Structures are given as structure tokens and as C-alpha cells.
């Protein structure tokens, strides 16, 4: 599947299900680790290339797995329709500097909003993001799989 077609399909399904996705990473022992989170198609903050992005709390297994392995798969579904997107990852956060990212606070807001998030008090949102050492994760779309 072409990248543009795959990302269009991701957006279509994600928007129908509150931007929810299942994230699959690989643990140090080689076994899968899964989490449910909100994610969206989002331009890479440095290159502008389309990625699939999400915000993660710091000091989590998912970030540890991504730092060690650097690959992720996200699965989006609506009803019986689904699509997965897999590829290498990059992390931008207080513990993971991504060269070229100059405003992490705004980046976390932008990814959060793209994935359907809303907050009445963005100053409070920023405070919690900093306190939780939140990071933005970008998955470069390399492989797609879907049902017919």
C-alpha cells in the first residue's frame, strides 16, 4: 500500500474511533508489549514528512522499549475494519532530545490536539506534561497491513 493511501486510511479509521490505537513495541526479551493510546497522522517536527504520532508519559515501558528497539506498530480500527502501520520511531522529550525541536511544550500540545485531545486549561496541561516528563513519539510509516 502506498504511504499516502495508508495514512489516509489511518486518519479515516482513527477519526471514527476517538483516535484510539493499539501500540505494539518489543520488550528486551523479544516479546511484544501493548498499550492503548491516542495517535494521529502528524508532520514530523523537523522534516515535515508525514508520521503517526502520539504523546507518552515519561518513564514508561513503551518509551524504554522504543529507546532499545526503535520500532513500533500501531493498529487502528473502526468496527471490523483495521489498518496497522509499522516503522522506525523517534522520540522528542525532556529525556530524549530530538535535534531541531525547539519548542517541546507546543509540540506536545499539537500532537495531543491532532489525536483528538482537548483541554480547558492549557497552562495546567503544560504543567502536567512537564511533571510527567511527557514525550512525543513519531512513527515513520514504512509498512501497512489491513483487511480487504
C-alpha positions in Angstrom: 0.0 0.0 0.0 1.3 3.5 -0.9 2.2 5.7 2.1 -0.4 8.4 1.3 -3.2 5.8 0.9 -2.2 4.1 4.1 -2.1 7.4 6.1 -5.4 8.4 4.6 -6.9 5.1 5.8 -5.3 5.6 9.3 -6.9 9.0 9.5 -10.3 7.7 8.3 -10.4 4.9 10.9 -8.8 6.8 13.8 -11.3 9.7 13.4 -14.2 7.3 13.7 -12.9 5.8 17.0 -11.7 8.8 19.0 -8.1 8.4 17.6 -7.6 5.2 19.6 -4.9 2.8 18.6 -3.1 -0.2 19.9 0.6 0.3 20.2 2.9 -2.7 19.9 6.6 -2.5 21.0 9.2 -5.1 21.7 10.5 -5.8 25.2 14.1 -6.6 25.9 13.2 -10.3 26.0 11.8 -10.1 22.4 8.2 -10.4 23.5 5.5 -7.9 22.5 4.3 -5.2 24.8 1.0 -3.5 24.0 -0.8 -0.3 25.1 -3.9 1.6 24.0 -3.4 5.3 23.3 -4.5 8.2 21.1 -2.5 8.7 17.9 -2.8 10.7 14.7 -1.2 11.4 11.4 1.2 14.3 12.1 4.0 16.0 10.3 7.5 15.3 11.7 8.5 18.4 13.6 11.9 18.7 11.8 11.5 17.1 8.3 7.8 17.8 7.8 7.3 14.2 6.5 4.0 12.6 7.5 4.3 10.3 10.5 2.0 8.8 13.0 2.5 10.4 16.4 1.4 10.1 20.0 2.3 11.6 23.4 3.6 9.2 26.1 4.2 9.7 29.8 7.9 9.6 30.6 9.4 6.6 32.4 7.1 4.1 30.8 7.8 0.6 29.4 6.7 1.8 25.9 9.4 4.5 25.9 12.1 2.1 27.3 11.1 -0.4 24.6 11.3 2.3 21.9 14.7 3.5 23.1 16.1 0.0 23.0 14.4 -1.2 19.8 13.3 1.9 17.9 10.5 0.2 16.1 6.7 0.3 16.7 3.4 -0.9 15.2 0.1 1.0 15.7 -3.2 -0.7 14.9 -6.3 1.5 14.2 -9.8 0.0 13.9 -13.4 1.0 13.3 -15.9 -1.8 13.5 -14.3 -4.7 11.7 -12.1 -2.5 9.5 -8.5 -2.1 10.6 -5.1 -1.0 9.5 -1.7 -1.3 11.0 1.3 1.0 10.4 4.9 0.0 11.3 8.2 1.6 11.2 11.1 3.2 13.0 10.5 5.7 15.7 11.9 9.0 17.0 11.2 10.5 20.4 11.2 14.2 21.4 11.0 14.8 25.1 12.8 16.0 28.2 14.8 12.8 28.3 15.1 12.3 24.5 16.4 15.3 22.7 15.4 15.4 19.0 17.7 17.7 17.1 15.8 20.6 15.6 12.9 20.6 18.1 13.0 23.9 19.8 9.5 24.2 21.5 8.6 20.9 23.2 5.7 22.5 25.0 4.0 23.5 21.8 4.9 20.2 20.1 3.2 18.2 22.9 0.1 20.4 22.6 0.0 20.0 18.8 0.3 16.2 18.9 -2.3 16.0 21.6 -4.7 18.1 19.7 -4.1 16.2 16.4 -5.0 12.9 18.3 -8.3 14.3 19.4 -7.3 15.7 22.8 -8.9 18.8 24.3 -8.1 20.6 27.5 -9.8 23.6 29.0 -6.6 24.9 30.7 -3.6 24.6 28.5 -1.3 26.1 31.3 -2.4 23.2 33.5 -1.9 20.8 30.6 1.7 22.1 30.1 2.4 21.8 33.9 1.3 18.1 33.9 3.2 17.3 30.7 6.4 18.7 32.3 5.7 17.0 35.6 5.1 13.6 33.8 8.2 14.1 31.6 5.9 13.5 28.6 7.4 12.9 25.2 6.1 13.0 21.6 6.8 9.8 19.6 6.9 9.8 15.8 6.5 6.5 13.8 7.8 6.7 10.2 5.2 4.8 8.1 7.2 2.0 6.3 4.7 -0.9 6.3 1.0 -1.1 6.3 -1.3 -4.1 6.7 -5.1 -4.1 6.5 -8.1 -6.3 6.0 -9.7 -6.2 2.5 
